[in-house]
Amino acid sequence: MAVISENLATSTSTFSRPGRLKVLYSPLWLCFLLAVLTRVWLIVHTHGVMAGDEMMVGLQAEHILRGDRPVYYYAQPYMGSLEAYLAAFIFLFTGPAVWAMRLETIPMSLLMVYLAWRFAGALAETAHLSARLKTTFMTIAALVAAFPPLYDMAEEMRVQGGYMEAFVIMLWLLFCAFRLTQRWSQQASSNELALRWAG
């Protein structure tokens, strides 16, 4: 009995430590939830309608499942095949379907929300905002990424071979370039700067 009460006291003290569960109470989780709910609502209410350009991604995904390994987007010299590979992975579990293809945009949306959160945090630190203003600024940035204007969100949900990925990559490049210039001005080591340039 003493062992049980000792273990209970240890686990209680572990969970009561500040910072241990701080991540769970972050507004970022609310932004993730909003992003998922709005996109699922859009997937349900589009009633399986897709443009012909979007179906090219589905065809490419089916070819990937049959053993093809393309590194380009069929009949177009831009964008890549990342979206088709992600759709093929989803098709493994669901089979080819319009709603399954649209599901592929949700992880990319969550990644964009996370990058917006991190980039806003870096900007807030540079501006020397107080902790409260920093959290507010980061939350607003993540909310805008999670719930953009309806037209923009509808465009994000289109599976056109890299449209959503282009948003994510642009935001990631901005964040990387900002961090690179920060670390450069802070006289970071040559190895770190070389890695950041490579990124």
C-alpha positions, 0 to 999 in steps of 0.5 A, a space after each residue: 500500500 505504501 508503494 502505491 501511495 508513493 507512486 501516486 505522489 510521484 506521478 502527481 508531482 510530475 504532472 503538477 510541474 509547470 511546463 510539463 503539460 504546458 504544450 497541451 494547453 497551447 492555443 495551437 491545438 485549438 487552431 489545429 482542431 479548427 483547421 481539421 473541422 472546417 476542412 472536413 466540413 468542406 470535404 463533406 459538402 462538396 459532394 464529390 465534385 472535382 475538376 478534370 485537372 484534379 483527377 490527374 492527381 488521382 490517376 497518377 496516385 493509382 499508377 503509383 499503387 500499381 508500381 510506377 514511381 513518377 517524379 513529375 506531374 503528368 503533362 505539366 512541367 511544374 509542381 511535383 508528384 508529392 501530392 500524388 504519393 500522399 494520395 496513393 498512401 491514403 488510397 491504400 486504406 480507403 480505395 480511390 475516392 474523391 473524398 479520400 483525395 481531399 483528405 490529403 490536403 488536411 495534413 498539409 493544412 496542419 503543417 501550414 498552421 504549425 509553420 505560421 505559429 512558429 514563424 509568428 513566434 520568431 517574429 514576436 521574439 524579434 519584436 520583443 513582445 511581452 509573453 501575452 502579446 506574443 501568444 496573442 500574435 501567434 494565435 492570430 497568425 495560426 487562426 488565419 492559416 487554419 481558417 482563411 477566407 472561404 475562397 482561399 480555403 476552397 482553393 487549398 482543398 483542390 488536389 491539383 498536384 502541389 497547390 497546397 504544398 506550394 503554400 507550405 513550401 513558401 511559408 517554410 522558405 520565409 521562416 528559414 530565410 528569417 532564421 538564417 538572417 537572425 543567426 547570421 547577425 548573431 555570429 552563428 558558427 560556419 557549420 550552422 550557417 552552412 546547414 541553414 543555407 542548405 535548408 
